[in-house]
Amino acid sequence: MAQPQPKVYRYGRDINTDLILPARYMMFNEPEDLAKHCMEDLDGDFLPTVRYGDVVVGEENFGSGSSREHAPMALKASGIVAVIASSFARIFFRNAINIGLPVLELPEAVADFRHGDPISLDIEEGIVKNTRSGNTFQAKPYPKEIMDIIRADGLMNLIKQQRIAQG
């Protein structure tokens, strides 16, 4: 049986970290525990329908608010494989990269996507396609050092891999 095509969860501007993961769940540290509460105050349909491979699309200032890495961790653990936005809060952007969650600033793609649109993406090449509209967008490819973090599934994993390789 074929897997369903990944889809978009489309949100507006100023989606802060408390909307992504309410502060009342900050006592949890395990990704699977955080995922159980991801987006629950913003989108009641998110948790019952999100699947691995789905993508969040947001407008300006996505991830504003706290500096905790719990919010991007919850998104990733829920199955989200990337976040595309017009712009990101810098600390969210860095936290997402540090845990291996790709984030792409692509305002022209954001304008094209609707909630539920099918999406395909190639993080290595920076290519995002809205299957509904047929439009393809090119993000600026990541530098090698950042792509290494993403491929390793996070900075801490990359450091562990490098230490093992050094013997």
Rosetta silent file (secondary structure, phi, psi, omega in degrees, C-alpha in Angstrom):
SEQUENCE: MAQPQPKVYRYGRDINTDLILPARYMMFNEPEDLAKHCMEDLDGDFLPTVRYGDVVVGEENFGSGSSREHAPMALKASGIVAVIASSFARIFFRNAINIGLPVLELPEAVADFRHGDPISLDIEEGIVKNTRSGNTFQAKPYPKEIMDIIRADGLMNLIKQQRIAQG
SCORE:     score description
SCORE:     0.000 S_00000001
   1 L     0.000  131.278 -177.815    0.000    0.000    0.000 S_00000001
   2 L   -72.203  141.605  175.743    1.402    3.393   -1.006 S_00000001
   3 L   -73.583  144.348  176.487    2.151    5.945    1.681 S_00000001
   4 L   -65.212  148.327  178.927    0.139    9.178    1.474 S_00000001
   5 L   -67.606  139.974  176.936    2.025   12.130    0.031 S_00000001
   6 L   -55.353  148.815 -177.717    3.355   14.519    2.666 S_00000001
   7 E  -128.134  169.213 -177.495    1.135   17.525    3.266 S_00000001
   8 E  -100.290  137.562  166.161    1.408   21.075    4.531 S_00000001
   9 E  -106.198  109.232 -171.204    0.169   22.472    7.823 S_00000001
  10 E  -100.975  127.569 -179.733   -0.181   26.174    6.985 S_00000001
  11 L  -130.567  168.147 -175.772   -0.114   28.840    9.688 S_00000001
  12 L   -87.078 -150.360 -176.535    0.063   32.625    9.843 S_00000001
  13 L   -91.794  161.279  175.895    2.558   35.094   11.212 S_00000001
  14 L    56.233   40.908  174.426    4.099   35.317   14.681 S_00000001
  15 L   -77.019  106.693 -174.282    3.622   31.655   15.570 S_00000001
  16 E   -90.355  171.303 -175.267    5.508   31.651   18.845 S_00000001
  17 H   -65.385  -26.813  176.824    7.074   28.763   20.710 S_00000001
  18 H   -72.453  -25.356  173.329    4.181   28.673   23.213 S_00000001
  19 H   -77.394  -34.824  178.421    1.777   28.026   20.337 S_00000001
  20 H   -70.013  -46.268  177.483    4.045   25.298   18.978 S_00000001
  21 L  -143.944  107.173 -178.133    4.447   23.714   22.410 S_00000001
  22 L   -54.599  141.347 -175.835    2.564   25.237   25.354 S_00000001
  23 H   -58.286  -24.925 -178.586    4.821   26.214   28.270 S_00000001
  24 H   -65.316   -9.198  179.330    2.892   23.943   30.635 S_00000001
  25 H  -106.562   12.020 -177.927    4.699   20.982   29.027 S_00000001
  26 L   -68.351  -11.444  178.308    8.249   22.263   29.518 S_00000001
  27 L   -73.779  -15.644  177.828    8.810   19.732   32.291 S_00000001
  28 L   -85.198  143.751  177.607    9.065   17.053   29.593 S_00000001
  29 L  -122.912  -17.826 -179.106   12.408   16.468   27.917 S_00000001
  30 L   -81.184  131.098 -177.868   11.814   13.360   25.845 S_00000001
  31 H   -52.845  -41.017 -177.976   10.858   14.148   22.242 S_00000001
  32 H   -66.707  -30.506  175.752    8.014   11.616   22.170 S_00000001
  33 H   -71.749  -38.954  178.549    6.457   13.232   25.266 S_00000001
  34 H   -66.059  -40.561 -177.379    6.743   16.695   23.718 S_00000001
  35 H   -59.152  -30.981 -178.321    5.204   15.512   20.447 S_00000001
  36 L   -64.736  -12.086 -176.660    1.997   14.511   22.252 S_00000001
  37 L  -124.713    6.007 -177.320    1.282   18.206   22.884 S_00000001
  38 L   -62.174  128.203  175.279    2.643   19.838   19.731 S_00000001
  39 L    63.794   10.851 -172.454    0.358   22.571   18.331 S_00000001
  40 L   -62.608  -29.984  178.671   -2.497   21.526   20.630 S_00000001
  41 L   -86.595  -13.913 -178.051   -3.490   25.111   21.510 S_00000001
  42 L   -99.767  -40.216 -170.936   -3.176   26.319   17.912 S_00000001
  43 L  -145.682  100.927 -179.315   -4.586   23.514   15.775 S_00000001
  44 L   -63.979  -18.108  179.222   -6.812   20.768   17.169 S_00000001
  45 L   -89.815  -10.282 -175.311   -6.467   18.784   13.931 S_00000001
  46 H   -62.018  -59.907 -175.021   -2.669   18.700   13.984 S_00000001
  47 H   -59.532  -42.370 -179.206   -2.033   15.824   16.398 S_00000001
  48 H   -71.539  -17.508 -172.868   -4.694   13.450   15.049 S_00000001
  49 H  -117.423  -16.880 -176.328   -3.617   13.914   11.425 S_00000001
  50 L   -64.723  140.871  177.985    0.118   14.673   11.297 S_00000001
  51 L  -130.738  157.964  175.763    2.272   11.963    9.716 S_00000001
  52 L   -58.707  131.455  179.293    5.975   11.532    9.282 S_00000001
  53 L   107.067  -13.521  179.479    7.059   13.543    6.250 S_00000001
  54 L   -71.327  163.762 -173.901    4.617   16.429    6.690 S_00000001
  55 E  -132.293  138.883  172.353    5.817   20.042    6.609 S_00000001
  56 E   -95.017  134.493  175.345    4.822   23.153    8.547 S_00000001
  57 E  -121.049  126.380 -179.788    4.548   26.375    6.552 S_00000001
  58 E  -132.173  167.367 -179.586    4.364   29.681    8.401 S_00000001
  59 L   -90.106 -139.971 -175.804    4.550   33.366    7.620 S_00000001
  60 L   -72.575  148.636  170.886    6.813   35.986    9.211 S_00000001
  61 L    62.875   39.222  178.753    8.551   35.562   12.564 S_00000001
  62 E   -68.176  133.012  175.712    7.931   31.843   12.951 S_00000001
  63 L    84.551   19.937  177.624    9.176   30.502   16.291 S_00000001
  64 E   -67.337  164.809  177.823    9.348   33.764   18.198 S_00000001
  65 L   113.165 -132.317 -171.210    9.329   33.663   21.966 S_00000001
  66 L   -71.953  166.071  178.971   11.468   31.547   24.222 S_00000001
  67 L   -95.075    5.672 -178.427   14.911   30.191   23.535 S_00000001
  68 L   -68.351  141.347  177.990   13.946   26.647   24.562 S_00000001
  69 L   -84.630    2.607 -179.971   14.610   23.942   22.006 S_00000001
  70 H   -59.594  -38.220 -176.156   11.473   22.092   23.121 S_00000001
  71 H   -64.380  -54.310  177.663    9.341   23.657   20.365 S_00000001
  72 H   -64.495  -31.075  177.896   11.372   22.483   17.340 S_00000001
  73 H   -63.582  -41.438  178.765   11.950   19.166   19.132 S_00000001
  74 H   -64.085  -42.941  178.158    8.166   18.680   19.465 S_00000001
  75 H   -59.525  -50.054 -177.840    7.634   19.451   15.768 S_00000001
  76 H   -61.979  -45.005 -178.203   10.319   17.007   14.686 S_00000001
  77 H   -67.483  -23.105  178.289    9.135   14.258   17.038 S_00000001
  78 H   -78.157  -11.910  179.345    5.560   14.644   15.757 S_00000001
  79 L   117.996   -7.234  179.299    6.739   13.738   12.244 S_00000001
  80 L   -67.356  130.237 -177.499    7.386   17.159   10.735 S_00000001
  81 L  -103.829   -8.702  177.351   10.463   16.943    8.491 S_00000001
  82 E  -167.160  156.976  171.798   10.891   20.653    7.725 S_00000001
  83 E  -123.852  130.336  177.534    9.515   24.095    8.460 S_00000001
  84 E  -116.179  131.034  179.674    9.196   26.650    5.688 S_00000001
  85 E  -148.101  164.481  175.359    8.490   30.262    6.596 S_00000001
  86 L   -68.490  -38.489  174.097    8.812   33.800    5.303 S_00000001
  87 L  -158.776  158.400 -178.048   11.145   34.499    8.235 S_00000001
  88 E  -123.283  150.064  164.301   12.164   32.872   11.514 S_00000001
  89 L   -64.564  133.822 -173.749   13.048   34.051   14.964 S_00000001
  90 H   -57.716  -41.275 -177.496   16.818   33.555   14.969 S_00000001
  91 H   -67.955  -36.216  176.477   16.901   31.429   18.125 S_00000001
  92 H   -64.432  -45.430  179.662   14.224   29.090   16.754 S_00000001
  93 H   -54.999  -49.116 -177.720   16.159   28.794   13.481 S_00000001
  94 H   -67.468  -42.609  178.088   19.346   27.867   15.329 S_00000001
  95 H   -61.395  -40.752  179.392   17.619   25.465   17.726 S_00000001
  96 H   -61.768  -48.032  178.575   15.915   23.711   14.810 S_00000001
  97 H   -60.559  -43.017 -177.748   19.211   23.242   12.980 S_00000001
  98 H   -60.550  -28.738  178.139   20.891   22.056   16.199 S_00000001
  99 L   -98.377    3.067  176.066   18.373   19.217   16.540 S_00000001
 100 L    86.631   22.149  176.638   18.472   18.384   12.825 S_00000001
 101 L   -99.960  110.995 -179.658   15.135   19.926   11.765 S_00000001
 102 L   -63.969  136.428  176.260   15.546   21.718    8.420 S_00000001
 103 E  -128.985  130.882 -175.732   14.128   25.245    8.277 S_00000001
 104 E  -124.976  126.918  173.365   13.854   27.141    5.004 S_00000001
 105 E   -89.002  108.784 -176.713   13.159   30.845    4.488 S_00000001
 106 L  -144.096   75.115 -176.270   11.114   30.924    1.282 S_00000001
 107 H   -55.646  -36.147 -179.148    8.524   33.751    1.293 S_00000001
 108 H   -67.917  -32.926  176.485    7.454   33.039   -2.291 S_00000001
 109 H   -72.021  -41.243  179.474    6.693   29.407   -1.431 S_00000001
 110 H   -55.297  -44.657 -178.645    4.775   30.420    1.693 S_00000001
 111 H   -63.295  -24.518 -175.886    2.480   32.599   -0.431 S_00000001
 112 H   -87.997  -25.408 -173.786    1.749   29.633   -2.722 S_00000001
 113 L   -87.672  142.511  171.239    0.862   26.999   -0.125 S_00000001
 114 L  -114.562  160.140  176.557   -2.539   26.367    1.440 S_00000001
 115 L   -57.799  129.043  177.583   -3.308   24.191    4.435 S_00000001
 116 L    90.521   -6.574  179.417   -3.366   20.542    3.328 S_00000001
 117 L   -60.026  141.350  172.519   -1.506   21.035    0.050 S_00000001
 118 E   -72.576  144.083 -175.208    0.623   18.071   -1.009 S_00000001
 119 E  -137.087  147.205  167.554    4.331   18.877   -0.935 S_00000001
 120 E  -129.915  144.891  179.156    7.578   17.371   -2.077 S_00000001
 121 E  -148.441  150.554  176.604   10.947   18.616   -1.018 S_00000001
 122 E  -125.022   99.650 -176.394   14.599   17.889   -1.438 S_00000001
 123 L   -63.449  -40.735 -178.528   16.472   19.401    1.486 S_00000001
 124 L   -57.304  -41.933 -178.066   19.897   18.605    0.016 S_00000001
 125 L   -93.384  -12.332 -178.781   19.096   20.593   -3.130 S_00000001
 126 L    74.925   27.333 -176.728   16.792   23.134   -1.465 S_00000001
 127 E  -102.430  128.510  179.252   13.918   22.320   -3.830 S_00000001
 128 E  -124.159  130.891  179.774   10.322   22.667   -2.636 S_00000001
 129 E  -126.714  129.631  171.784    7.349   21.778   -4.835 S_00000001
 130 E   -89.133  106.730 -175.491    3.686   22.498   -4.258 S_00000001
 131 L   -66.281  -29.649  178.252    2.110   19.506   -5.973 S_00000001
 132 L   -66.008  -50.850 -176.282   -1.323   21.200   -6.075 S_00000001
 133 L   -85.074  -21.710 -176.149   -0.151   24.322   -7.927 S_00000001
 134 L    83.101    0.277 -178.496    2.752   22.681   -9.731 S_00000001
 135 L   -81.170  140.711  178.647    5.055   25.504   -8.642 S_00000001
 136 E  -117.543  140.591 -177.109    8.634   24.731   -7.657 S_00000001
 137 E  -127.373  145.601 -179.089   10.765   26.937   -5.419 S_00000001
 138 E  -112.736  115.603  173.587   14.513   27.036   -4.864 S_00000001
 139 L   -86.753  157.832  173.803   15.850   27.743   -1.400 S_00000001
 140 L   -67.172  122.953 -179.602   19.413   28.767   -0.847 S_00000001
 141 L   -60.863  148.549  177.826   21.250   25.480   -0.206 S_00000001
 142 L   -69.115  148.117  169.679   22.717   25.011    3.254 S_00000001
 143 L   -63.129  157.982 -177.349   26.452   25.341    3.739 S_00000001
 144 H   -53.688  -42.204 -176.861   28.224   21.997    4.131 S_00000001
 145 H   -62.979  -38.670  178.806   28.612   22.392    7.910 S_00000001
 146 H   -74.167  -39.586  178.258   24.874   22.874    8.441 S_00000001
 147 H   -63.184  -34.403  176.344   23.978   20.076    6.037 S_00000001
 148 H   -61.959  -40.348  177.925   26.310   17.812    8.025 S_00000001
 149 H   -63.516  -45.476 -179.116   24.302   18.625   11.191 S_00000001
 150 H   -64.570  -45.683  179.396   21.005   17.871    9.427 S_00000001
 151 H   -60.868  -33.967 -178.838   22.313   14.614    7.914 S_00000001
 152 L   -81.329   -3.015 -178.394   23.540   13.517   11.347 S_00000001
 153 L    69.533   34.440  174.348   20.081   14.226   12.831 S_00000001
 154 L   127.062  157.198 -177.437   21.418   16.999   15.053 S_00000001
 155 H   -62.425  -43.807 -179.180   24.573   18.653   16.325 S_00000001
 156 H   -63.576  -38.989  176.774   25.063   16.316   19.283 S_00000001
 157 H   -65.012  -39.328  178.298   24.792   13.277   16.997 S_00000001
 158 H   -62.150  -44.017  179.260   27.328   14.829   14.620 S_00000001
 159 H   -61.784  -43.821  178.023   29.773   15.383   17.472 S_00000001
 160 H   -60.343  -44.986 -179.935   29.322   11.767   18.624 S_00000001
 161 H   -62.243  -40.566 -179.795   29.882   10.500   15.061 S_00000001
 162 H   -66.876  -38.563  178.057   33.023   12.615   14.720 S_00000001
 163 H   -65.635  -40.386  178.180   34.416   11.334   18.023 S_00000001
 164 H   -64.362  -42.097 -178.914   33.781    7.731   17.000 S_00000001
 165 H   -65.052  -30.044  179.959   35.452    8.342   13.640 S_00000001
 166 H   -78.265  -12.458  176.918   38.519    9.801   15.410 S_00000001
 167 L    85.412    0.000    0.000   38.825    6.612   17.419 S_00000001
